[in-house]
Amino acid sequence: MKFAEVIGQEELKTKLIQMIDGNKVPHAMLLCGPQGCGKMAVALAMASYLLGEKDTKEEEQTARQRNIAAMLERWNHPDLHFSFPVIRPTGTSSEHKMTSDDFIKEWKDMLCDGAYFNMDRWLTAMNAANQQAQIGVGESDLLIKKLSIKSSQGGYKVSIIWLPERMNGECANKLLKIIEEPPQQTIFIMVSEEPEKLLETIKSRTQRIDLKKIDNESVTKALIEKRLVSEEAARRIARVANGNWTKALEELDTGNENRQFLDMFILLMRLAYSRNIKELKKWSEAAAGFGREKQKRMLVYFLRLIRENFVYNFRNAELNYMTQEEEDFARKFARFINEANVMEMADMTTKAIRDIGQNANAKIVFFEYSLRTIMLLLQQ
């Protein structure tokens, strides 16, 4: 992956290229930043550059560069090593220490589809169901073994560790020494979503690099050039995505989750306004059938729409971050979210998120939520 393929982050890309060309690369880096800003894309681009892939035209490449590019096309370069959280599939012996190699095919297939992804997508790729993914001690043993071998191509060896905060204590402690004193020409690139959860001993051995949200102009340009979206639609999506390329891609998906959540929000408000208790009970049962993580995501979405509809009343487009469908609904509905009820609606939604997170009965939570909505819509 070339730096030119990374969306936005121009200042950082220039800095990293200068760092590599000047032989001033830290032996261990920690890439941090908000979701969807391209941390993994930057890590992959940096690894590719370190391993010899340059941003040159194909006809200008040497035979060696073409060979390197071919190996990196499907992430099969022998000096590039990946570590990432994995699950233990049902039926796997408890004696087997799970490692990234157990899911390396699924991982590389996902990377070939794009460098912008999240944990939900990775869990789906592993068919994880409700399992939690982690990096266990088997990973540290395997990585130490791999990095002790001499570079296959005579250059750098690069280890990309995705979500190092998911390493268990035993794994993290085993990696401490090799991170502090790595073999010659070995570079660690860690990509973290929650760096505050990392062991201090790990953080102290890395140079932290913070990425910013992708600027809206870069998101807009990428949507137009990579996804052939019209300029007006691209600008609107970029505002809603707010620097998150993964979210921008979700907005392009006609069947994406947010559209389902918008339909649920619209239906709730219409049924509450008409005080249709019978149908509200059905709505509550439908919401209760989503599963707890999806229920929480829906309520977080509701919280955003409550804010956006309230702000819409000020008639300042610069303050709103809505899709066209959301704005179409807000045009007639926004007046019902006002100074008299906005804080209570937000508090009610926050409480519902907390209750769902604490395993409260979802049918009761959502039915109470819908009944409270009736009362709050009456406050004008």
C-alpha positions as CSV (number, residue, x, y, z in Angstrom):
1,M,0.0,0.0,0.0
2,K,1.4,3.4,-1.0
3,F,1.2,6.6,1.0
4,A,-0.7,8.1,-1.9
5,E,-3.6,5.6,-1.1
6,V,-4.0,6.9,2.5
7,I,-6.9,9.4,2.6
8,G,-5.8,12.8,4.0
9,Q,-3.1,13.0,6.7
10,E,-0.8,14.8,4.2
11,E,1.4,16.4,6.8
12,L,1.9,13.1,8.7
13,K,2.7,11.2,5.5
14,T,5.4,13.8,4.5
15,K,6.9,13.6,8.0
16,L,7.0,9.7,8.0
17,I,8.6,9.6,4.5
18,Q,11.2,12.1,5.6
19,M,11.8,10.0,8.8
20,I,12.4,6.8,6.8
21,D,14.5,8.4,4.1
22,G,16.6,10.0,6.8
23,N,17.1,6.7,8.7
24,K,15.4,8.2,11.8
25,V,12.7,5.6,12.2
26,P,12.0,4.7,15.9
27,H,12.2,1.0,16.5
28,A,8.7,1.0,18.1
29,M,5.8,3.3,17.2
30,L,2.3,3.6,18.6
31,L,-0.2,5.0,16.2
32,C,-3.3,6.5,17.9
33,G,-6.3,8.6,16.8
34,P,-10.0,8.6,16.4
35,Q,-11.9,5.7,14.7
36,G,-11.8,5.8,10.9
37,C,-8.9,8.2,10.7
38,G,-6.7,5.7,8.9
39,K,-4.3,4.4,11.5
40,M,-4.0,1.0,9.9
41,A,-3.7,2.5,6.4
42,V,-0.8,4.6,7.6
43,A,0.8,1.5,9.3
44,L,0.5,-0.5,6.1
45,A,1.8,2.3,3.9
46,M,4.7,2.8,6.3
47,A,5.5,-0.9,6.4
48,S,5.3,-1.0,2.6
49,Y,7.7,1.9,2.2
50,L,10.1,0.4,4.7
51,L,10.1,-2.8,2.8
52,G,10.9,-1.1,-0.5
53,E,7.6,-0.2,-2.2
54,K,7.7,3.4,-3.4
55,D,5.2,5.9,-4.8
56,T,6.6,5.5,-8.3
57,K,4.9,4.7,-11.6
58,E,5.0,1.0,-12.5
59,E,7.0,1.6,-15.7
60,E,9.7,3.4,-13.6
61,Q,10.1,0.6,-11.0
62,T,13.1,-1.7,-10.9
63,A,12.7,-5.4,-11.1
64,R,13.2,-5.6,-7.3
65,Q,10.5,-3.0,-6.7
66,R,8.1,-4.9,-8.9
67,N,8.8,-8.1,-7.0
68,I,8.2,-6.3,-3.6
69,A,5.0,-4.8,-4.9
70,A,3.8,-8.2,-6.1
71,M,4.4,-9.7,-2.6
72,L,2.7,-6.8,-0.9
73,E,-0.3,-6.8,-3.2
74,R,-1.8,-9.7,-1.0
75,W,0.3,-8.9,2.0
76,N,2.5,-12.0,1.6
77,H,5.9,-10.3,2.1
78,P,8.1,-12.7,4.2
79,D,9.5,-9.8,6.3
80,L,6.1,-8.4,7.2
81,H,4.4,-9.9,10.3
82,F,0.9,-9.2,11.6
83,S,-0.4,-9.7,15.1
84,F,-4.1,-9.1,16.0
85,P,-6.8,-10.2,18.4
86,V,-8.4,-13.6,17.6
87,I,-11.1,-15.8,19.0
88,R,-11.0,-19.5,20.0
89,P,-13.4,-21.3,17.6
90,T,-15.8,-23.8,19.1
91,G,-14.3,-27.2,19.3
92,T,-10.7,-26.0,19.4
93,S,-8.6,-27.8,22.0
94,S,-7.9,-25.7,25.1
95,E,-4.3,-26.8,24.9
96,H,-3.9,-25.0,21.6
97,K,-2.5,-21.5,22.0
98,M,-4.4,-19.3,19.5
99,T,-2.3,-17.0,17.4
100,S,-2.7,-14.7,14.4
101,D,-1.6,-17.5,12.1
102,D,-4.9,-19.3,12.9
103,F,-6.8,-16.5,11.1
104,I,-4.1,-15.1,8.8
105,K,-6.1,-16.0,5.6
106,E,-9.2,-14.1,6.8
107,W,-7.0,-11.2,7.9
108,K,-5.2,-10.8,4.6
109,D,-8.5,-11.2,2.7
110,M,-9.9,-8.3,4.8
111,L,-6.8,-6.2,4.2
112,C,-7.2,-6.8,0.5
113,D,-10.7,-5.4,0.6
114,G,-9.4,-2.2,2.2
115,A,-7.3,-0.8,5.0
116,Y,-10.2,1.0,6.8
117,F,-12.1,-1.4,9.1
118,N,-13.1,-1.8,12.7
119,M,-13.4,-4.6,15.3
120,D,-17.0,-5.4,14.3
121,R,-15.9,-6.2,10.7
122,W,-13.0,-8.3,11.9
123,L,-15.3,-10.3,14.3
124,T,-17.6,-10.9,11.4
125,A,-14.7,-12.1,9.2
126,M,-13.8,-14.6,12.0
127,N,-17.5,-15.7,12.5
128,A,-17.0,-14.8,16.1
129,A,-20.7,-14.7,17.1
130,N,-20.6,-13.3,20.7
131,Q,-17.0,-14.2,21.4
132,Q,-14.4,-11.6,22.5
133,A,-11.1,-11.4,20.6
134,Q,-7.8,-11.0,22.4
135,I,-4.0,-11.5,21.8
136,G,-2.7,-14.3,24.0
137,V,0.6,-15.6,25.1
138,G,0.9,-17.9,22.0
139,E,1.2,-14.7,19.9
140,S,4.2,-13.4,21.8
141,D,6.0,-16.8,21.5
142,L,5.3,-16.9,17.8
143,L,6.3,-13.3,17.1
144,I,9.6,-13.7,19.0
145,K,10.4,-16.8,17.0
146,K,9.6,-15.1,13.7
147,L,11.6,-12.0,14.4
148,S,14.6,-14.0,15.5
149,I,15.0,-15.2,11.9
150,K,17.2,-13.1,9.5
151,S,15.4,-10.8,7.1
152,S,14.4,-12.7,3.9
153,Q,15.1,-9.8,1.6
154,G,18.1,-8.3,3.4
155,G,16.3,-5.2,4.7
156,Y,13.8,-4.3,7.4
157,K,11.6,-6.7,9.3
158,V,8.3,-5.1,10.2
159,S,5.8,-6.2,12.9
160,I,2.4,-4.6,12.8
161,I,0.4,-5.2,16.0
162,W,-3.3,-4.2,15.7
163,L,-5.0,-3.3,19.0
164,P,-2.1,-4.1,21.3
165,E,-4.4,-3.1,24.2
166,R,-6.0,-6.5,23.7
167,M,-2.9,-8.3,24.7
168,N,-3.3,-10.3,27.9
169,G,-0.8,-9.6,30.7
170,E,1.4,-12.7,30.0
171,C,1.7,-11.8,26.3
172,A,2.5,-8.1,26.9
173,N,5.1,-9.0,29.5
174,K,6.8,-11.5,27.2
175,L,7.1,-8.9,24.4
176,L,8.6,-6.2,26.6
177,K,12.2,-7.2,26.1
178,I,12.1,-7.7,22.3
179,I,10.2,-4.3,22.0
180,E,12.9,-2.6,24.1
181,E,15.8,-4.4,22.4
182,P,14.6,-5.6,19.0
183,P,16.8,-7.6,16.5
184,Q,18.7,-5.5,14.0
185,Q,16.5,-3.5,11.5
186,T,13.3,-4.6,13.2
187,I,10.5,-2.1,13.4
188,F,7.3,-2.4,15.5
189,I,4.2,-0.5,14.4
190,M,1.4,-0.7,16.9
191,V,-2.1,0.5,16.0
192,S,-4.2,1.4,19.0
193,E,-7.8,2.5,19.5
194,E,-7.6,2.7,23.3
195,P,-3.9,3.5,24.2
196,E,-4.9,4.3,27.8
197,K,-5.5,0.5,28.3
198,L,-2.0,-0.4,27.3
199,L,0.6,-1.3,30.0
200,E,2.7,1.7,30.9
201,T,5.8,-0.5,30.3
202,I,4.7,-1.0,26.7
203,K,3.8,2.7,26.1
204,S,7.1,3.9,27.5
205,R,9.0,1.8,25.0
206,T,7.2,3.3,22.0
207,Q,7.1,6.7,20.2
208,R,3.5,7.8,20.1
209,I,2.2,9.3,16.9
210,D,-1.3,10.9,17.1
211,L,-3.4,11.0,13.9
212,K,-6.1,13.7,13.5
213,K,-9.5,13.2,12.0
214,I,-9.5,13.2,8.3
215,D,-10.3,16.7,7.0
216,N,-13.7,17.0,5.3
217,E,-12.2,18.1,2.0
218,S,-10.1,14.9,1.8
219,V,-13.1,12.7,2.6
220,T,-15.1,14.6,-0.1
221,K,-12.4,14.2,-2.7
222,A,-12.0,10.5,-1.9
223,L,-15.7,9.8,-2.2
224,I,-15.8,11.6,-5.6
225,E,-12.7,9.9,-6.9
226,K,-12.8,6.5,-5.4
227,R,-16.6,6.0,-5.1
228,L,-17.8,8.1,-8.0
229,V,-20.2,10.0,-5.6
230,S,-21.6,13.4,-6.8
231,E,-20.0,16.4,-5.3
232,E,-23.1,17.5,-3.3
233,A,-23.7,14.0,-1.9
234,A,-20.0,13.7,-1.1
235,R,-19.9,16.9,0.9
236,R,-23.0,15.9,2.9
237,I,-21.6,12.5,3.6
238,A,-18.2,14.0,4.6
239,R,-20.0,16.3,7.2
240,V,-21.9,13.4,8.7
241,A,-18.8,11.2,8.8
242,N,-16.9,13.9,10.6
243,G,-13.4,12.6,9.7
244,N,-14.3,8.9,9.9
245,W,-13.7,7.2,6.5
246,T,-15.3,4.0,7.8
247,K,-18.4,5.9,8.7
248,A,-18.4,7.6,5.3
249,L,-18.4,4.1,3.6
250,E,-21.3,3.0,5.8
251,E,-23.3,6.0,4.7
252,L,-22.8,4.8,1.1
253,D,-24.3,1.4,1.9
254,T,-28.0,1.6,1.0
255,G,-28.8,-1.1,3.6
256,N,-26.6,0.3,6.3
257,E,-27.6,0.1,10.0
258,N,-28.1,3.8,10.4
259,R,-30.9,3.8,7.8
260,Q,-32.6,1.1,9.8
261,F,-32.1,3.2,13.0
262,L,-33.6,6.3,11.2
263,D,-36.7,4.2,10.3
264,M,-37.0,3.1,13.9
265,F,-36.6,6.7,15.2
266,I,-39.2,8.1,12.7
267,L,-41.7,5.3,13.6
268,L,-41.2,5.8,17.3
269,M,-41.8,9.6,17.0
270,R,-44.9,9.1,14.8
271,L,-46.4,6.5,17.1
272,A,-45.6,8.5,20.2
273,Y,-47.1,11.7,18.7
274,S,-50.3,9.8,17.9
275,R,-50.2,8.0,21.3
276,N,-50.6,4.6,19.7
277,I,-49.8,2.5,22.7
278,K,-50.6,-0.9,21.0
279,E,-48.2,-0.2,18.1
280,L,-45.6,1.3,20.5
281,K,-45.6,-2.1,22.3
282,K,-44.8,-3.8,19.0
283,W,-42.1,-1.2,18.4
284,S,-40.5,-2.0,21.8
285,E,-40.6,-5.8,21.0
286,A,-38.9,-5.2,17.7
287,A,-36.2,-3.1,19.3
288,A,-35.7,-5.7,22.0
289,G,-35.0,-8.3,19.3
290,F,-31.9,-6.5,18.0
291,G,-29.3,-7.8,20.5
292,R,-27.7,-5.6,23.2
293,E,-24.8,-4.2,21.2
294,K,-27.1,-3.2,18.4
295,Q,-29.6,-1.8,20.8
296,K,-26.9,0.4,22.4
297,R,-25.8,1.6,18.9
298,M,-29.4,2.5,18.0
299,L,-29.8,4.5,21.2
300,V,-26.5,6.4,20.6
301,Y,-27.9,7.1,17.1
302,F,-31.1,8.4,18.7
303,L,-29.1,10.7,20.9
304,R,-27.4,12.2,17.9
305,L,-30.7,12.8,16.1
306,I,-32.2,14.4,19.2
307,R,-29.3,16.9,19.2
308,E,-29.4,17.4,15.4
309,N,-33.2,18.1,15.4
310,F,-32.8,20.5,18.3
311,V,-30.0,22.4,16.5
312,Y,-32.0,22.4,13.2
313,N,-34.4,24.9,14.8
314,F,-31.6,27.5,14.7
315,R,-31.6,27.4,10.9
316,N,-27.8,27.4,10.6
317,A,-26.7,24.7,8.2
318,E,-23.1,24.9,9.4
319,L,-24.2,23.5,12.8
320,N,-26.0,20.5,11.5
321,Y,-24.5,17.1,10.5
322,M,-27.3,15.1,8.9
323,T,-27.8,12.9,5.9
324,Q,-30.4,14.0,3.3
325,E,-32.9,11.5,4.7
326,E,-32.4,12.7,8.2
327,E,-32.8,16.3,7.1
328,D,-36.0,15.5,5.2
329,F,-37.5,14.2,8.4
330,A,-36.2,17.0,10.5
331,R,-37.7,19.7,8.3
332,K,-41.2,18.9,9.7
333,F,-40.3,17.2,13.0
334,A,-37.5,19.4,14.5
335,R,-39.9,21.8,16.1
336,F,-41.0,19.0,18.5
337,I,-37.5,18.9,20.0
338,N,-37.1,22.2,21.8
339,E,-35.9,23.9,24.9
340,A,-38.8,22.4,26.9
341,N,-37.8,18.8,26.4
342,V,-34.4,18.4,24.7
343,M,-32.4,17.8,28.0
344,E,-34.9,15.3,29.3
345,M,-35.0,13.4,26.0
346,A,-31.2,13.3,26.0
347,D,-31.1,12.2,29.7
348,M,-33.8,9.6,29.0
349,T,-31.8,8.1,26.1
350,T,-28.5,8.1,28.1
351,K,-30.3,6.2,30.9
352,A,-31.7,3.7,28.4
353,I,-28.1,3.1,27.1
354,R,-26.9,2.5,30.6
355,D,-29.8,0.2,31.5
356,I,-29.2,-1.9,28.3
357,G,-25.5,-2.1,29.1
358,Q,-26.4,-3.4,32.6
359,N,-28.5,-6.2,31.1
360,A,-31.9,-4.8,32.1
361,N,-35.0,-6.4,30.4
362,A,-34.9,-4.8,26.9
363,K,-38.7,-5.0,26.3
364,I,-39.3,-3.1,29.5
365,V,-36.6,-0.5,28.8
366,F,-37.8,0.3,25.3
367,F,-41.5,0.3,26.3
368,E,-40.8,2.7,29.1
369,Y,-38.7,4.8,26.7
370,S,-41.6,5.0,24.2
371,L,-44.1,6.0,26.8
372,R,-41.8,8.7,28.1
373,T,-41.4,9.9,24.6
374,I,-45.2,10.5,24.4
375,M,-45.0,12.7,27.5
376,L,-42.0,14.7,26.3
377,L,-43.4,15.4,22.9
378,L,-46.3,17.1,24.6
379,Q,-43.9,19.6,26.3
380,Q,-43.9,22.6,24.0
